[in-house]
């Protein structure tokens, strides 16, 4: 697994704006960017549940796999086929090994300028 990169911010921005998730997720992203993520489990759970509702369309599902493919160093098709326990482990590593506050700050700025 690799660290999040600048290109991942743009992929995430396309996912958030292209899915229509922006309106629901923007306040959460801004909160993480501004205040940090001391209670990341609660914030993350709310974000994941909100995202799952939106990503249920095929187009958004594919965009989600494309986003994770970068840091997971896999093809999007491989991400789609991960066992749920491996997905959880990979997402946990992604959170642990990256400065999500900086990532969310950059993402927040991009999506706020998009509209």
N, C-alpha and C positions, 0 to 999 in steps of 0.2 A: 504494500500500500504506500502511496506517496502522499505528501502533504498537499493541502489545497493550494492552488495557484490562481493567479489573476484570471486566467482563462476560465476557471471554474466559476468565478463571480459572474461573468457574462453568460455562461450557460445557465446558472441559477436564475439570473435576471430574466432570461428568455422563458424559462420554465414558469416563474412566478407571474410574469405579465401575460404570457401566451395562454396560460391556463385559466386566467380570470381569478387566480388566487390572491392577486395583489391586494384587493380591498380587504380580504379577511386576514391575510398574513402580515401585511405591512405594519400594523400596530405592534404585533409580536416581535417582528424583526427589529423595529425601532427600539423596543424595550430592551432587547438583548444588547443592541449596539450601544444604547445610552447607559444602561444600568449594569450590564454584565449578565452573568447567568449563574448566580448562586443557587437558585432553585431550578436548575436546568431540567431536572426530571419532570417537574410540573409544566414548565414552559414548553419543553420538548414534546410532552404528551399532547398538550393542546394543539401545538403546531402540527404534529403528525396526524392527529384525528382530523383537523381542518384540511390538511393536504390530501389525506386519503379520500375524503369526500369529493374533492375537486379532481384528483388524479384518476378517478374511476373511469374516465373516458379513455379510449385507446390512444388517442393523440397525446394526452397528458401522461399516460403511463409510459409511453415510449420516451418522452422527454425526460422523465424521472430516471429511467435506466441510462439514458445518455449522460445525464449529469453525474450519476454515481460511477459510470464507467471510467471517467478520468482518474479520480483519486483511488478507486479500487484497482486500477490498471487491468481492466478487463474490457471485453467487447460488451456493448449494451445487451446483447442476447445472452451472454454469460451471467450478467447481473440479474436478468429476468428469471433465470433458472436456478439461482442460489436457493439452497435450503433456508428456511426461515431462521434457524439458529445461526447459520453462517452470516446471513444478512444482519442480524442483530449484533453479532460479534464485530462485523466490519463497521457498522454504524457507530458502535461504542468506541472502537479504535479511532475512527474519524474524529469523534468528539474529543477524545483524550489527547490525540496527537496534534491538534490544530488549535490556533487561537480563533475560536468562533466569534469572539467579540469583534475582532478586526474584519473577519469575513462578513459578518452581518452588517457592520458599519458600511463597508464598501457596497454591499448589496442594497442596503437601505438608500444610500445616495443614488445608486443607479436607478432603482425603481421609482424613487420620488421624482427624478428628472424625466422619467419616461412618460409621465402624465401631468 
